[in-house]
C-alpha cells in the first residue's frame, strides 16, 4: 500500500495565458486524475470514476469493450472498501489514478484491468486464483508480477537479488514495469505526508533506478514528469529558480517561438504537406539543464517545435522544406528514423535559424512515432497476442518481439552474472549511462552501445562469448585496437582468431563499459585462472611469435631457380641503358609505369602512382618512355600486417607455396603493440597471379592486411 497526500512542493504545470499561447499544453495527468477520481460530486460517488478511464481508453481504442474494466473496478472497489491512504482518501483512488495514467498513454485492456487490480492480492483477501478465474491468465500474470514488485525493498540497501528477480519478471512481460512506473508516478505526486527524509529517499531511488528504466522503456511522458517531481524534492532551490524563469518568460511580450511556428505552418502549407505544428514547452529539469549549459536563455529556449505528419516520407519532405526556407543548424541534425534509438524512439531532430538570430529546435515525426515516443512500450498494444496462424511457445516462456534492445540485453547478461552483487553493480553502471550510440557492423546491421563503449563492448554485443577470440578491429576501414572508443555512426569490423584456445586478458576489463562484456570477461578469467595469469597485459589474447628483426633466407626448396629472370622485363626508349625496377614501389605487370634517367646511364622504373615520381620531376630528372616486355614472370615485395599468434609464419609460408610462388627472402619485424609485420620478396611465374596470391595471404587467420611494399625512396642519383 502507498501513502500519500498532495505535496505542496510538487510541481504543477503552469497555466498562465502566456504559456498556453505557445501551443498545446502538456497533458496534466495529476489534474485530470484528480477530476476523474473525485468527479463533480461527493466522494461517495466514486464508482462513476471508472467512466473517465473508459473514456480515455476509447480515445485510443474506439471499439473497445469496457466490460472487463467495469468488472475489475467492482472487484477492486469492494476489496479495498474501508482502506484509506495516509491522506485520508479512499484507497481505491490510487489504483484508479494509476489506471487512468496508463489509459491516457494508450495501454491495452489487459494492462488496464491488471492495473485496477494490482494491489488486491497484496492488500486484500483476493487471491490469484480468483483473478485468473474471472479475468484470465494474462491479467493474473500481470497482477502476480506487480505484486512481486511491491515486495522489492529497493530503498537504501536495494537488495540485489530481489531487484534482480524484479527485472527478470519485467523482462518476461514489460507491461509489469509499465504498471509499476505509473504506480510510482502517482505515489510521487502525492508524497507530501511523508517525512522529508523519506521523501528524499524515495526520490533518490526514483532518480537512480526508475527514471532510467522509464527512459530505456521509452515511456517519456512518465519519465519527464518523474524527473520534475524528483527535481522539486531533491533540489527545491534550483526548482524555484526555474519556476521563476518560466513564469517570467510566459509574461514577456512577444512570442518568437510562436512566430516561427506560424512561419513553418505557412511553408508547409505552400509545399502541400499536411502537417500539425505544435509547440512543446520544455519541462522544468530540461529548462534547468539548458540554463546551465547556455547561461542566459532566449525566448525560444523554453520550448521546441513538434511537426507531426502522416507518413515516414513526409518527415523528410518537411526537413527539406525547413532547410530550404530557413538557415539550418547542421550540427543539430540527427536522424533517429533511419537509425531508431535503443528504446524504439524515432524522430528527425534539427534546428533552424531566422535572419534575426532566433533559433528553434524542431522535432519531426509521424503521429504513430509520436505515440511511441511518448508512451514507449505502453504504446505497443499487446505485444504478446499471437497472430491466428501462430503457435505459442513453451507454456512458461513469454516472448516479446518488440521488446527494446536494452531489455533483451539485460535479460541475457543477468543470466550470465556470477552473483547478485555483480549483477546489481553492473546494472547501476548501465542505468547511469546518459545516452546510447549506434555503430554499424560490417554486414550493415547496427549495435546499440552506451556512449564511451569500446571495440571490446562491440565484440561482445555482436558475438556474445565468441568474442573471447577477438584479436582486433577495423573502425571506419582503419585498423584499431580493441581499446578504441567508438563514436556514434562508426562502422566497426571485428577480427576473430581461429584459435579455439583464444581468450581475453585482464586488460580488457579496463576497456569494457557494458555489463555483457564485463560479466563475460570476468567469467572467462575465473574459469581459466592459469591462462589469465600467464596472459600479457595487452589487448590481443595471445602473445605473438618472437621473430628476429631479419629472418634468414628460407631454405633451398623455396628459393627461385637462378636461371630464371629476377623480375619482369621493362623496355625503355634508351638503347643500352641499364633498367632497374624501383624498390620503393616494386612495379609489376600490368601496373601503369613511368621511368626516369638517373646517374650512371641507368633508368629506374616506377609505378605511375609512386610518391617518388613527383619528387623525381621536381629535381628535374628526365622522363623516359617505358613499356612492359613480353616476359610474364616478375618479382614483387609484399607486406603482410597481422596480429601475433603461434605458427603464423608457417601458415603464411604455406599459403604462398600453395599459390605456386617462390620466396626469395622473408623478414619479420619485432612485434609492436602485439602487431607483427612480415615482408616477403616473391618470384611469381605470372604477374596475373598477384591478386590471387594477396587474397590467399589475407585469408590466413590473424592477417588483417596485405599490400605492395612502399619503401622509402632512395636519394636520386
Secondary structure, 3 states (H helix, E strand, C coil): CCCCCCCCCCCCCCCCHHHHCCCCCCCCHHHHHHHHHHCCCCHHHHHHHHHHHHHHHHCCCCCCCCHHHHHHHHHHHHHHCCCECCCCCECHHHHHHHHHHHHHHCCCHHHHHHHHCCCHHHHCCCCHHHHHHHHCHHHHHHHHHHHHHHCCCCCCCCCHHHHHHHHHHHHHCHHHHHHHHHHHHHHHHCCCCCCHHHHHHHHHHHHHHHHHHHHHCCCHHHHHHHHHHHHHHHCHHHHHHHHHHHHHHHHCCCCHHHHHHHHHHHHHHHCCCCCEEEEEECCHHHHHHHHHHHCCCCHHHHEEEEEEECCHHHHHHHHHHHHHHCEECHHHCEECCCCCCCCCCCCEEEEEECCCCCEEEEEEEEHHHHHHHHHHHHHHCCCCCCCCCCCCCCCCCCCCCCCCHHHHHHHHHHHHCCCHHHHHHHHHHHHCCCCEEEEEECCCCEEEEECCCEHHHHHHHHHHHHHHHEEEEEECCEEECCCCECCCCCEEEEEECCCCCCCCCCCHHHHCCCHHHHHHHHHHHHHCHHHHHHCCCCCCCCCCCCCCCCCCCCCHHHCCCCCCCCCCCEEECCCCCEEEECCCCCCCCCCCEEEEECHHHEEEEEECCCHHHHHHHHCCCCEECEEECCCCCEEEEEEEEEECCCCHHHHHHHHHHHCCCEEEEEEECCCECCEEEEEEEEEECCHHHHHHHHHHHHCCCCEEEEEECCCCCCCCC
